[in-house]
Amino acid sequence: MFRRAFWFTTGAAAGVWATNKVHRKLRKLQPDSLAAQAADKAVETGHRLRQFALDVRTGMADREEQLHEALGLGGTGEVRELPAPRRAVPESQYRTTRTTGSTGLTGPTGKEDH
């Protein structure tokens, strides 16, 4: 008799648990609930993006400070000039070659008549 009562209460408890679980899932799939979940996710994503932007700004400020220190551009008021940029030697438009029958320089093909 005790066994039957035990299994009866165990089955009833499992049935109640399963019914509650199914009802919770059904409530989560209703349109109002889905809209609320989407709004919550959007707000959470917005907070994460804002935190990411703040982290990027902080990292940029730190890196800028490191570069200022490395280049000697500290806030002492002393301004140092950067060295002048190097100028590249301009290459001629045509490659000059010597032909066998001529003593002068010619254009890219070596067969110009002028």
N, C-alpha and C positions, 0 to 999 in steps of 0.2 A: 504494500500500500504506500509506503514511504517513497519507493522508487517511482511510482506513477505520479505522485504529487510533485516530486523533484523534476521529472521530465516535463510535466505539464507547465510548471512555472518557468522552466528554462525555455521552452518553446514559446510561451506567451511573451517573455521578455525579449527573445530574439525577434519575434513578430513586431513588437512595439518599436524596437530599435530600427529595424529595417523600414518600417512605415515612416518613422520620423526622418530617416536618412533620405528616402525617396521624396518626401514632401519638401525638405530643404533644397534638394537639387532642382525640383520643379519650380520653387520660388525663385531660385537663382536664374532660371532660364526665362522668366517673364520679362516682357519688354521694359517695364519700369526698372527692374533690377539690373538688366543689362545696360541700360542708359546710365544708371548710377555708377556701375562698375567702370564703364568707359570714362565717365567724368573723373572718377577717382584716379584712374590710370593716367589721364591727361594732366591732372594737377600734379601727380607724383613725377611725371616726366618733366613738367615745367620746373619743378623744384630741382631735379637733377641737372637740367640744362643750366639753370641759374648758378648752381654750385660749380658746375664745370667752367662756366664763364668766369666766375670769381677766381677759381684756381688758375685759369690761364692768365688772367690779369696779374695775379700775384707772381706767377712764374715769369711773366714778361718783365715786371718791375725788378725782380731779383736779377734776371739776366742782364737787363739794361744797366743796373748798378755794377754788376761784375765787369761789363764791357767798359763802363766809364772808368773804373779803377784800373783796368788793364791798359787803357789808352791814356791814362793820366789826365782825364777830364774831370777831376774832382771838383767839388764846389768851392775851391779856394779862391776863385776869381781870376786865377792865372789862366790865360788862354794860350795854348800852344798851337802853332800851325802844323798842319799835316804836310808831309813832303809833297812836292809837285808830282803830278802823274807822269809816268814815262811815256814818251811819244814813240810810236812804232814807226819804223822806216817804211815809207810808202814804196810798194813794189811797182815797177814799171808796168804799163798796160800790156805790152807784148814782150815775149821772151825773145831776146836778140840772139841771132845765130850767125855764123859765118858760112857763106857758101863757097864751094870750091873754085868757081871762076871769078869771084868778086873779092875785092878787098874791103868793102864797106859792110856795115851792119844792115840787116834787112828785117822785115816784119816776121810774123809768126810762121809763115810758110816758107820764106826764103825765095819766093818767086815773084815778088812785086816788081813792076816796071815803073820806076819813077826817079 
